Amino acid sequence: METIKTLIIGSGPAGYTAAIYAARANLKPVMYQGMEPGGQLMTTNDVENFPGYPQGVMGPHMMEDLKKQAERFGTDIRMGMATSVDFSGYPFKVTIDEQTELLAESVIISTGASAKWLGIPSEKRLNGGGVSACAVCDGFFYRGREVAIVGAGDTACEEALYLSKLATNVHMIVRKDHMRASKIMQDRVLKTPNIHVYWNSETDEVLGDAVVTGVRIKNSVTGEVKEVPIEGFFVAIGHKPNSDVFKDYITLDEQGYIVTTPGTTKTNVEGVFACGDVQDKNYRQAITAAGTGCMAALEAERFLAAKEVEVVS
């Protein structure tokens, strides 16, 4: 059975950054990229808020750059995903694709989180053509334009308020006759003149061929259908952290995010670290994910160094 010094589960900005640091520290990292190599950035067109790209960069291009940088320092990058783990003993046991068993002396989890979608065909077809799950990432591109956002929680309200500073009008589609956001967030939204809330409403269809041109909204009480011209459509109904495979051993919060010791990437299992969106429900940015990837690699290095001292002593 293969024994790996530092196993990185998942890719994206967090995983690739962890790999760069781990490889430079001679931790001989092996990365399994998971089902979505590169993570959510692979479906993002223009990235303009990541340092080092003054003209902006396509999400897939940036992920390829990070991958090449990790490989340059010796990271062994492989296809496959962790389908089961056993963190009850040491070294840790990880099974890849239900058939390949590995032992790992340290583990860095960077499996990310997947945006929840409405499940309508036009939403998927126009993803990258005006449909987005991150207003902070993509809102700038709709400066002075009309946009719509779906959601009713604090995140949806925060993103609607953010968009209201950029767009001429924000059409907020709320499924019920009330929001589940905190009272203060609701008040801010309702007091913002260019945010228009559609109560008891659902997205019937996102309109457009190659790019978004409008949204068809249906009132679930009256049955009224209305088409609103927009150029950007934002989905803010939550994210699902990709943490299920770890739940028997790693402490998760009520939403499924991995709980880490504040100010670190340490989990409840010594030698297992978590970085990126799988443990971050607040920022969810490429740059913050990369930062925690750096932290995870440095903490893995310290953990392994302490283990070596234990063996010698």
C-alpha positions as CSV (number, residue, x, y, z in Angstrom):
1,M,0.0,0.0,0.0
2,E,1.4,3.4,-1.0
3,T,2.3,5.7,1.8
4,I,2.1,9.5,1.1
5,K,3.8,12.1,3.2
6,T,1.2,14.9,2.4
7,L,-2.0,14.0,0.7
8,I,-4.1,16.9,-0.7
9,I,-7.7,16.0,-1.3
10,G,-9.2,18.4,-3.8
11,S,-7.8,21.2,-6.0
12,G,-8.9,24.8,-6.7
13,P,-7.0,27.8,-5.3
14,A,-6.7,26.4,-1.8
15,G,-5.4,22.9,-2.9
16,Y,-3.0,24.2,-5.5
17,T,-1.5,26.8,-3.1
18,A,-1.2,24.1,-0.4
19,A,0.6,22.0,-3.0
20,I,3.0,24.8,-4.0
21,Y,4.0,25.4,-0.4
22,A,4.1,21.7,0.5
23,A,6.3,20.8,-2.5
24,R,8.7,23.6,-1.7
25,A,9.0,22.3,1.8
26,N,9.8,18.8,0.5
27,L,6.7,17.3,1.9
28,K,6.3,15.3,-1.4
29,P,2.6,16.2,-1.9
30,V,0.3,14.0,-3.8
31,M,-3.0,15.7,-4.9
32,Y,-6.2,14.0,-6.0
33,Q,-8.1,16.7,-7.9
34,G,-11.6,15.4,-7.3
35,M,-14.7,15.5,-9.5
36,E,-14.2,19.1,-10.5
37,P,-10.5,19.8,-11.0
38,G,-9.9,23.5,-10.4
39,G,-13.2,23.9,-8.5
40,Q,-15.7,26.7,-9.0
41,L,-13.2,28.8,-10.9
42,M,-13.5,26.5,-13.8
43,T,-16.9,27.9,-14.5
44,T,-15.9,31.5,-14.0
45,N,-15.1,33.6,-17.0
46,D,-13.3,36.8,-16.1
47,V,-11.4,36.9,-12.7
48,E,-10.4,40.5,-12.1
49,N,-9.9,40.6,-8.3
50,F,-7.0,38.1,-7.9
51,P,-3.6,39.8,-7.4
52,G,-1.1,39.4,-10.2
53,Y,-3.5,39.6,-13.2
54,P,-3.8,43.3,-14.0
55,Q,-5.8,42.6,-17.2
56,G,-7.9,40.0,-15.5
57,V,-7.8,36.3,-16.3
58,M,-10.2,33.5,-17.3
59,G,-10.9,31.2,-14.4
60,P,-9.8,28.0,-16.1
61,H,-6.6,29.7,-17.3
62,M,-5.8,30.8,-13.7
63,M,-6.4,27.3,-12.4
64,E,-4.1,25.9,-15.1
65,D,-1.4,28.4,-14.0
66,L,-1.7,27.3,-10.4
67,K,-1.6,23.7,-11.4
68,K,1.6,24.2,-13.5
69,Q,3.2,26.0,-10.6
70,A,2.4,23.2,-8.2
71,E,3.8,20.6,-10.7
72,R,6.9,22.7,-11.3
73,F,7.9,22.1,-7.6
74,G,7.2,18.4,-7.8
75,T,3.6,17.9,-6.8
76,D,2.2,14.6,-8.0
77,I,-1.2,15.6,-9.4
78,R,-3.6,12.7,-10.1
79,M,-7.2,12.3,-11.2
80,G,-9.6,10.7,-8.8
81,M,-11.6,11.5,-5.7
82,A,-11.6,10.3,-2.1
83,T,-14.6,8.1,-1.6
84,S,-13.9,7.0,2.0
85,V,-11.5,7.8,4.8
86,D,-10.4,6.3,8.1
87,F,-8.9,8.9,10.4
88,S,-9.2,6.7,13.5
89,G,-5.6,5.6,13.4
90,Y,-2.2,6.8,12.1
91,P,-1.1,6.9,9.4
92,F,-4.5,7.9,8.0
93,K,-6.3,5.6,5.5
94,V,-7.9,7.1,2.4
95,T,-9.6,5.2,-0.5
96,I,-9.6,6.7,-3.9
97,D,-12.4,5.9,-6.4
98,E,-13.6,3.1,-4.1
99,Q,-10.6,0.9,-5.1
100,T,-7.2,2.4,-4.4
101,E,-6.2,2.4,-0.8
102,L,-3.5,4.8,0.5
103,L,-1.8,5.7,3.7
104,A,-1.1,9.4,4.5
105,E,1.1,10.9,7.1
106,S,-0.8,14.2,6.8
107,V,-3.9,15.2,5.0
108,I,-5.0,18.6,3.6
109,I,-8.7,18.8,2.7
110,S,-9.5,21.3,0.0
111,T,-12.7,19.8,-1.5
112,G,-14.5,23.2,-1.7
113,A,-18.2,23.9,-1.7
114,S,-20.7,23.7,-4.6
115,A,-23.2,26.4,-5.2
116,K,-26.8,25.4,-5.0
117,W,-28.7,26.0,-8.2
118,L,-32.4,26.3,-9.0
119,G,-32.2,23.3,-11.4
120,I,-33.7,25.0,-14.5
121,P,-32.0,24.2,-17.9
122,S,-31.5,27.9,-18.9
123,E,-29.6,28.5,-15.7
124,K,-27.0,25.9,-16.6
125,R,-26.9,26.8,-20.3
126,L,-26.2,30.5,-19.5
127,N,-23.7,29.9,-16.7
128,G,-20.9,32.1,-17.6
129,G,-23.1,34.1,-20.0
130,G,-24.7,36.2,-17.3
131,V,-25.6,33.6,-14.7
132,S,-23.5,33.5,-11.6
133,A,-23.5,32.3,-8.0
134,C,-21.1,35.0,-6.7
135,A,-22.1,38.6,-6.8
136,V,-18.8,39.8,-5.2
137,C,-16.9,37.9,-8.0
138,D,-19.0,39.0,-11.0
139,G,-21.1,42.0,-9.9
140,F,-18.6,44.5,-11.3
141,F,-19.3,43.4,-14.9
142,Y,-22.9,44.6,-14.5
143,R,-22.1,48.2,-13.5
144,G,-24.9,50.4,-14.7
145,R,-27.1,47.5,-15.8
146,E,-30.2,45.7,-14.6
147,V,-29.7,42.4,-12.7
148,A,-31.8,39.9,-10.7
149,I,-30.9,37.8,-7.7
150,V,-32.7,34.8,-6.2
151,G,-32.6,34.1,-2.5
152,A,-34.0,35.2,0.9
153,G,-31.2,34.6,3.4
154,D,-28.5,36.9,4.8
155,T,-26.2,36.1,2.0
156,A,-28.8,36.9,-0.6
157,C,-29.5,40.2,1.1
158,E,-25.8,41.0,1.4
159,E,-25.3,40.3,-2.3
160,A,-28.4,42.3,-3.3
161,L,-27.0,45.3,-1.4
162,Y,-23.6,44.9,-3.0
163,L,-25.2,44.7,-6.4
164,S,-27.4,47.8,-5.7
165,K,-24.2,49.9,-5.5
166,L,-23.2,48.8,-9.0
167,A,-26.4,48.1,-11.0
168,T,-29.2,50.5,-11.9
169,N,-31.8,48.1,-10.5
170,V,-31.7,44.8,-8.6
171,H,-34.7,42.6,-9.0
172,M,-34.8,40.3,-5.9
173,I,-36.9,37.1,-6.3
174,V,-38.2,35.7,-3.0
175,R,-40.0,32.4,-3.0
176,K,-42.3,33.1,0.0
177,D,-44.0,36.1,1.4
178,H,-41.2,36.8,3.8
179,M,-37.4,36.5,4.0
180,R,-35.4,34.2,6.3
181,A,-32.6,36.8,6.6
182,S,-32.0,38.6,9.9
183,K,-34.3,41.6,10.6
184,I,-31.5,44.2,10.1
185,M,-30.6,42.7,6.7
186,Q,-34.2,42.7,5.6
187,D,-34.6,46.3,6.6
188,R,-31.5,47.4,4.7
189,V,-32.8,45.7,1.5
190,L,-36.3,47.1,1.8
191,K,-35.0,50.6,2.4
192,T,-32.7,50.5,-0.7
193,P,-34.6,52.3,-3.5
194,N,-33.2,50.4,-6.4
195,I,-33.8,46.9,-5.0
196,H,-37.3,45.6,-6.1
197,V,-38.5,42.6,-4.2
198,Y,-40.9,40.1,-5.9
199,W,-42.7,38.2,-3.1
200,N,-44.2,34.7,-3.5
201,S,-42.2,34.4,-6.7
202,E,-40.1,31.8,-8.6
203,T,-37.8,31.9,-11.6
204,D,-39.8,30.4,-14.4
205,E,-36.9,30.8,-16.9
206,V,-33.7,32.8,-17.5
207,L,-34.1,34.3,-21.0
208,G,-31.4,34.6,-23.6
209,D,-29.5,32.6,-26.2
210,A,-25.8,33.1,-25.6
211,V,-26.1,35.7,-22.9
212,V,-28.8,36.7,-20.4
213,T,-31.4,39.1,-21.7
214,G,-34.1,38.7,-19.2
215,V,-35.9,36.6,-16.6
216,R,-39.4,35.3,-16.5
217,I,-40.9,35.5,-13.0
218,K,-44.0,33.6,-11.9
219,N,-46.1,34.6,-8.8
220,S,-47.1,31.4,-7.1
221,V,-50.2,33.0,-5.5
222,T,-51.7,34.9,-8.4
223,G,-50.2,32.9,-11.2
224,E,-49.1,36.1,-12.9
225,V,-46.1,35.8,-15.2
226,K,-43.8,38.7,-15.8
227,E,-40.7,39.1,-18.0
228,V,-38.1,41.5,-16.7
229,P,-35.2,42.7,-18.9
230,I,-31.9,42.0,-17.2
231,E,-28.3,41.2,-18.1
232,G,-27.1,39.5,-15.0
233,F,-28.8,36.7,-13.0
234,F,-27.4,35.8,-9.6
235,V,-28.3,32.7,-7.6
236,A,-27.8,33.1,-3.8
237,I,-29.7,30.2,-2.3
238,G,-26.6,28.8,-0.5
239,H,-23.6,26.5,-1.0
240,K,-23.1,22.9,0.0
241,P,-19.6,22.1,1.3
242,N,-18.1,18.9,-0.1
243,S,-17.5,17.3,3.3
244,D,-19.8,14.3,3.5
245,V,-16.9,11.8,3.1
246,F,-15.3,13.1,6.2
247,K,-18.3,13.4,8.5
248,D,-17.6,10.3,10.6
249,Y,-14.2,11.7,11.8
250,I,-14.1,15.4,11.2
251,T,-16.3,17.9,13.2
252,L,-18.7,19.7,10.9
253,D,-21.0,22.6,11.7
254,E,-24.8,22.5,11.2
255,Q,-24.4,23.4,7.5
256,G,-21.7,20.8,6.8
257,Y,-18.7,23.1,6.8
258,I,-15.5,21.7,8.4
259,V,-14.8,23.3,11.8
260,T,-11.2,24.5,12.2
261,T,-9.5,26.0,15.2
262,P,-9.8,29.7,14.8
263,G,-6.8,31.3,13.2
264,T,-5.6,27.9,11.8
265,T,-6.6,25.2,9.4
266,K,-6.4,22.5,12.1
267,T,-9.4,20.1,12.4
268,N,-10.3,18.0,15.4
269,V,-8.0,15.3,14.1
270,E,-4.4,16.1,14.6
271,G,-2.6,15.9,11.3
272,V,-5.7,16.6,9.2
273,F,-6.1,20.2,7.9
274,A,-8.9,21.9,6.0
275,C,-8.6,24.9,3.7
276,G,-10.7,26.8,1.2
277,D,-14.4,26.9,0.8
278,V,-15.0,23.6,2.6
279,Q,-14.3,25.4,5.8
280,D,-15.1,29.0,4.9
281,K,-18.7,30.1,4.6
282,N,-18.0,33.8,5.1
283,Y,-15.7,34.9,2.3
284,R,-15.6,32.2,-0.4
285,Q,-13.1,34.1,-2.5
286,A,-10.2,32.7,-4.5
287,I,-7.7,34.8,-2.7
288,T,-8.9,33.8,0.8
289,A,-8.9,30.2,-0.3
290,A,-5.3,30.5,-1.5
291,G,-4.4,32.0,1.8
292,T,-5.8,29.1,3.8
293,G,-4.0,26.7,1.4
294,C,-0.7,28.3,2.4
295,M,-1.6,28.0,6.1
296,A,-2.6,24.3,5.7
297,A,0.8,23.5,4.1
298,L,2.8,25.3,6.8
299,E,0.8,23.6,9.5
300,A,1.3,20.2,7.9
301,E,5.0,20.9,7.7
302,R,5.1,21.7,11.4
303,F,3.0,18.6,12.3
304,L,5.3,16.3,10.3
305,A,8.4,17.9,11.8
306,A,7.1,17.3,15.3
307,K,6.3,13.7,14.4
308,E,9.9,13.2,13.2
309,V,11.2,14.6,16.6
310,E,8.9,12.1,18.4
311,V,10.4,9.2,16.4
312,V,14.0,10.3,17.0
313,S,13.4,10.8,20.8
